[in-house]
Amino acid sequence: MAFTNQSTTSFVDLIGKLEAFMASNGWTCERLDLTTNPTTGGEWAMRRDAASSDLKFAASWDAANTPNLIALYQYVGQNYDTAKRPWAQNNDSGNGFAGKADASIATHRHAIIGSSPVQFWAFEGDHYTHVVVEHATGEVSQFGWGVGEKGNDTWSNGAYCYGQRNSGTTGANQATRDDRSHLLDGFFNDTVDAGGLASGSELLAATVHIEGFPSQTAGGKFCVVMGGTGASPQTTPGSDRQSNDGSSSDTLRGFLTWGLRGGWFAQGFSRIDGSDATGHKGMWPIACTYAQGSDIHGTPLFHMKDAYGLNIKNEPDVLGSEFTFGGETFVVFPAHKKYSGAGAETGTSGYLGVAYRKVL
């Protein structure tokens, strides 16, 4: 288990430092090309071996130009095939644009790194790496990969991959908009709200490798973490890319919900304002459950390890501020950009925050 916080000078400088940190903490790098070659440059893939999980990811970016976004892919069943592109791996989850143009990457799962990121934090633990990037002063994007802590054994695996989708609209109440996606986010869905997507949100959502769950589509390997509200639930999970192997068919994915902004835990704790004076911190686990249409199973299937939702209204206005509770240290960030409390602001995430356990 490990933690790092490093300053960065460019997109590729950040990727190089992040890869080195992960490689020194149990990950195996299967591909890394930091060159500006328009065809082969801007590609990265790693895996984390474990007996009970299949944790693999790939990434790409617009290497020939000035990259801003990183596209994020998840695949299972085999190690990285260097003869194929990151999005063309066998048993791909279906999310992550099949190409490298920055504007197109924005339409599928991605995270902002920026051309001149300020710094990044990485949290490495028992089969996960969670990353926070300050891509502009006071603004962060969060992405990562891991294996959740399972709540039961009626299904296999539990490896996840997530990016971040921000809304650029003006308003102080951004934390409650359903056109944003943060970590594993069961509130994210297609929406008619300004700045949102009327369709295709499932292509930006987190994915989780799940097999053998009751009522899952035959041959299915993935679920998306989405949901929305009771008045506007997500109905389209999209399909994976099993056809990448040249013989299989793409398969409909399932739904997971709850996560950072949905379900019992977030609704029970998210309105509590933390108080440094009393030591109270209203943190909640980022847990997911299975959904079949309007039928939402009532117990968590798994939760993210060492990551929690947190109301940051009374937390310091400093990225990466820390507090210690019960002998454990947590590092705190806004989901994207903390609301200052001064009227309408563009693109803030209100007081929605994330606290990561700091393990040295």
Buried (B, 14 or more C-beta within 10 A) or exposed (E): BBBBBBEBEBBBBBBBBBBBBBEEBBBBBBBBBBEBEEEEBBBBBBBBEEEEBBBBBBBBBBBBBEBBBBBBBBBBBEEBBEEBBBBBBBBBBBBBBBEBBBEBBBEBBBBBBBEBBBBBBBBBBEBBBBBBBBBBEBBBBBBBBBBBBBBEEEBBBBBBBBBBBBBEBBBBEBBBBBBBBBBBBBBBBBBEBEBBBEEEBBBBBBBBBBBEBEEBBEEBBBBBBBBBEEEBBBEBBBBBBBBBBEEBEBBBBBBBBBBBBBBBBBEEBBEBEBEEEEEEBBBBBBBBBBBEEEEBBEEBBBBBBBBBBBBBBBBEEEBBBEBEEEEEBBBBBBBBBBBEEEEEBEBBBBBBBBBBBBBE
